[in-house]
Amino acid sequence: MLDILAQILHNPVSLTVLAIQFLLGFGLGYVTMKVIKYVLAFIAILIIGVILNIWALGISLENMVSKFGEYSSQAKDLILGLAGTLGLLTISPILIGFIVGALVSWKTKK
């Protein structure tokens, strides 16, 4: 892990990509915190729409949840493989930037 970090710090292209990923995450976190109430309302509307569609089709909510559980257990291996492929170095700069941007947005909220 330290060898990879040392390579990144000595390679200007990797360092530039790391900085750009951090700035993208920062912007995403900042904007997300500014519009969080709209994002939550959007998600709530989508969930209500899905529940209404399930109800309109005559499928019980318990049946739908059990089917979702079956599908999610089948997709678990795919999701874990994808997470491993993306890796720590791909996600970390964006995630750290997102957290910093969200904190800055939250602190400067007036």
Buried (B, 14 or more C-beta within 10 A) or exposed (E): EEEEEEEBEEEEEBEEBBEEBBBBBBEBBBBBBBEBEEEEEEEEEEEEEEEEEBEEEEEEEEEBEEEEEEEEEEEEEEEEEEEEEEEEBEBBBBBBBBEBBBBBBEEEEE
